[in-house]
Amino acid sequence: MKKEDIQTKIDIVLDNIEKLNSLKTKTYEEFRSDFRNVDSLLHRLQTTIQAILDIGSFIIASLGLKAPNTNSEIIEILSDAGYISWDKAEEYIKMSQFRNRIVHLYNNIDVKMLYEILQNDINDLKEFYSVLLGVIEKDK
């Protein structure tokens, strides 16, 4: 398993996290007053979570683990195999479900909740990403 095989996914995550951190500096009023901030946050969250899930799928395929049928199963399979603790897996499954919400219920997302995610939960994305990179590095 080589990191180079998923470099484009890694690049997406790193670029998005950098841009999310720049959005994080805005006050709630600044954030909500410009639709581009909201749109950017939705897009960056969706593509970051998807890229992380794609990295998880790559790990599963590389290790020859059971193929997932859903995004949540990616996390469950990695947890069952001992790569992710179950308490963290529950958090990551919620991320996956939120990605689904962005994709399918995009017209029904509360801006205040979105801003709170930006302010409080971006580190969870970084953590999930770091856990998966650790699996790749360990299994070279």
C-alpha positions as CSV (number, residue, x, y, z in Angstrom):
1,M,0.0,0.0,0.0
2,K,1.6,3.3,-1.1
3,K,0.6,6.8,-0.3
4,E,1.5,7.8,-3.8
5,D,-1.5,5.7,-5.1
6,I,-3.9,8.1,-3.4
7,Q,-1.9,11.3,-3.6
8,T,-4.8,13.2,-5.4
9,K,-7.1,12.4,-2.4
10,I,-4.5,13.5,0.0
11,D,-4.0,16.8,-1.9
12,I,-7.8,17.4,-1.8
13,V,-7.9,16.9,2.0
14,L,-4.9,19.1,2.7
15,D,-6.1,21.9,0.4
16,N,-9.6,21.8,1.7
17,I,-8.6,21.8,5.4
18,E,-6.4,24.9,4.6
19,K,-9.4,26.6,3.1
20,L,-11.7,25.6,5.9
21,N,-9.3,27.1,8.4
22,S,-9.4,30.4,6.5
23,L,-13.2,30.3,6.6
24,K,-13.0,29.6,10.3
25,T,-11.6,33.0,11.0
26,K,-14.9,34.7,10.0
27,T,-17.5,35.7,12.6
28,Y,-20.9,34.2,12.2
29,E,-22.3,37.4,10.8
30,E,-19.4,37.7,8.2
31,F,-19.9,34.0,7.3
32,R,-23.6,34.0,6.8
33,S,-23.8,37.4,5.0
34,D,-22.0,36.1,1.9
35,F,-23.5,33.0,0.2
36,R,-20.1,32.2,-1.2
37,N,-18.9,31.3,2.4
38,V,-21.8,28.9,2.9
39,D,-21.4,27.4,-0.6
40,S,-17.7,27.0,-0.1
41,L,-18.1,25.4,3.3
42,L,-20.6,22.9,2.0
43,H,-18.4,22.0,-1.0
44,R,-15.2,21.7,1.1
45,L,-16.9,19.6,3.7
46,Q,-18.4,17.3,1.1
47,T,-15.3,16.8,-0.9
48,T,-13.0,16.4,2.2
49,I,-15.2,13.8,3.8
50,Q,-15.5,12.0,0.4
51,A,-11.8,12.0,-0.2
52,I,-11.2,10.6,3.3
53,L,-13.8,7.9,2.7
54,D,-12.0,7.1,-0.6
55,I,-8.8,6.8,1.3
56,G,-10.6,4.3,3.6
57,S,-11.8,2.4,0.6
58,F,-8.3,2.2,-0.8
59,I,-7.1,0.8,2.5
60,I,-9.8,-1.8,2.6
61,A,-9.1,-2.9,-0.9
62,S,-5.3,-3.0,-0.3
63,L,-5.8,-5.1,2.8
64,G,-8.2,-7.4,1.1
65,L,-10.9,-6.7,3.6
66,K,-14.7,-7.2,2.9
67,A,-15.9,-4.7,0.4
68,P,-18.2,-2.0,1.8
69,N,-21.6,-1.3,0.4
70,T,-22.0,2.1,2.0
71,N,-19.8,4.9,3.2
72,S,-20.6,4.0,6.8
73,E,-19.5,0.5,6.2
74,I,-16.0,1.8,5.2
75,I,-15.7,3.0,8.8
76,E,-17.2,-0.1,10.3
77,I,-14.9,-2.4,8.4
78,L,-11.9,-0.5,9.4
79,S,-13.1,-0.4,13.0
80,D,-13.8,-4.2,13.0
81,A,-10.3,-4.8,11.7
82,G,-8.8,-2.7,14.6
83,Y,-7.7,0.3,12.6
84,I,-10.2,2.7,14.2
85,S,-11.5,2.6,17.7
86,W,-15.2,2.1,18.0
87,D,-15.8,5.4,19.8
88,K,-14.1,7.3,17.0
89,A,-15.8,5.2,14.4
90,E,-19.2,6.5,15.7
91,E,-18.0,10.1,15.2
92,Y,-16.7,9.3,11.7
93,I,-19.9,7.6,10.7
94,K,-21.7,10.8,11.7
95,M,-19.3,12.7,9.3
96,S,-20.2,10.2,6.6
97,Q,-23.9,10.8,7.3
98,F,-23.4,14.5,7.2
99,R,-21.8,14.2,3.8
100,N,-24.9,12.3,2.6
101,R,-27.0,15.1,4.0
102,I,-25.0,17.7,2.1
103,V,-25.4,15.7,-1.1
104,H,-29.1,14.8,-0.8
105,L,-30.7,17.4,1.5
106,Y,-28.6,20.4,0.4
107,N,-31.6,22.7,0.5
108,N,-32.3,21.9,4.1
109,I,-29.1,22.7,6.0
110,D,-29.2,25.2,8.8
111,V,-26.5,27.9,8.3
112,K,-25.9,28.3,12.1
113,M,-25.3,24.5,12.5
114,L,-23.0,24.6,9.5
115,Y,-21.0,27.4,11.1
116,E,-20.8,25.5,14.4
117,I,-19.4,22.5,12.5
118,L,-16.8,24.8,11.0
119,Q,-15.8,26.2,14.4
120,N,-15.9,22.9,16.4
121,D,-15.5,19.9,14.2
122,I,-12.8,20.5,11.6
123,N,-10.2,18.9,13.8
124,D,-12.3,15.6,13.6
125,L,-11.7,15.6,9.9
126,K,-7.9,16.1,10.4
127,E,-7.9,13.3,13.0
128,F,-9.7,10.9,10.7
129,Y,-7.4,11.7,7.9
130,S,-4.3,11.2,10.2
131,V,-5.6,7.9,11.4
132,L,-6.0,6.6,7.8
133,L,-2.6,7.9,6.8
134,G,-1.1,6.1,9.8
135,V,-2.6,2.8,8.6
136,I,-1.0,3.4,5.2
137,E,2.3,4.3,6.6
138,K,2.3,1.3,9.0
139,D,1.3,-1.2,6.3
140,K,4.0,-0.2,3.7
